[in-house]
């Protein structure tokens, strides 16, 4: 526990260090979201929620593209319901703008194969981490995440 007088100057310093685009954290690559959040601020947890089929996974992978692949910022994607291979396939399709169904079936046109040839090394060398080993806890009803 700290008194406010011990933390207030760090808060002022962070505000003073805000970027010209008024961000106090990392840009998400989504202008409107950055306006609302001030970017992804260290020490905060942002949760993405929505109904099935609303685009949560695609949005998360677009964040991964913007941060881990474009800016080389280490990023972790945790899935409680998908395998590593499924996450990897979705990530490839999303980042390279390739139709997912074509990727799974191998039915890609020449342009998509070119995207794969050029884009896969970039994805493979990016600081992206996947964790899908929660299958053993699939009967859990509540999940607490504590990070430091």
N, C-alpha and C positions, 0 to 999 in steps of 0.2 A: 504494500500500500504506500502511496506517495501523496504528499500534499500538492495541491495545485501549483504552488509557487515553485516546486521542483520540476514541473513539466511545462509550464506556460512558455518559457523561452524557446524550448524545442518546437512548440507549435508555431510560434511567431517565425522562427527560422524556416520551417517548412513552407509557410505561407509566402515568405519573401523569396523562396527558391522556386516558386511556381513559374512555369514556362510562359512564354508570351501568349500561348493559346489558352492560358488560364488553367492549365493542368497542374495538379500537385502530385500526380502519379503517372504511371505509364499509359500512353495512349492505347486504346483498344483497337484503333483503326476504324471505329464507328463514331463519327462526329457527334451525333445526338446523344449517344450513351456517354461519351466523354464529357459532354456538357452537364449531364445529370450527375455523374459520379465524380467528375474531376479527374478522370482516368482511374486506373487500378492503383489504389493507394496501399503502400506497404502496411502490413498489419491488419488489413481488413479482409473479410471473407465475402465474396459475392456469390450468390446462389442463383442458378438459372432454373426456373420452374415453368411448367406449362403442361397442357394435356398431351396425350399421345399424338404424334404426327404434326406437332406445331413447329418443329424445326430446332429443337433444343440442341440436338447433336450436331447438326449442320452449323448452328451458331457457334457452339463450342469449338468446333474444328476451324471455323473461320477466325476465331480468336487465336487459336494455336498457330494458324498460318501467319497472322499479323504479328504475333509476338515471337514465337519460337523460330519460325522459318525466315520471316522478313527481317526481324531485329535480333535474332540469335539469343533470345532470352529463354533460359531453361524453363520448361513448362511440363506439368504433369496432368495427364487425363486419367481419371478414375472412372471405371464403368462397373456398376453393380450387376449388369445384366448382359454384357456382351463378352465375346472371346477376344483375345488379342488379334486374331486374324480378321474378325469382323471389324473391329475398330481400325485396324490398319487399312483394310479395303475402303472403308468409308472415308478415312483420312485422305487416302490417295485420290479417290474420286472427287472429293470436295476441293482439295487443294489444286489439283490439276484440271479441274472443270471437265471431268470425264463422266459419262453416264455410268452410274453404278451398275446397272443391269448388264451393260456391255462389258464392264470390267470383270464381273463375276463369270460371264459366259465366255470371255475371251474374244467376243465379237466386237473388236474395235476397228475403226476406220484408220487409214494411214495417218491422218492428222493426230489422232489420239495416241497411236503408237509413238509418234514423234514427241508428243507431250510427255509420255512415259519415259522415253529415252533421255530427254532433257531434264525432267523434273524429279525423277526418283533419286538421283544422287543428292540433290539439294534437300530432299525430305530425309533421306537416310543419314545425312550428316548434321541435321538440325538437332538441337538439344530437346527432343521430345521424348517423354517417358510415358509409358502406358502401364496401368495397373488394373488387371482384371481378375485377380486372384481372390475375389470376395465370394466365389461360388460356395466355398465351405461354410459360409455364414448366411446362405440364402434364406434360412428360416428366421433370421433376425427381423424383428418388427420395428426396432428403433436403432438408429446408427448415430453415434456421437463421433465427431471428428475434432480432435484437439491437435493443433499444430503450433510450433514455436519458431 
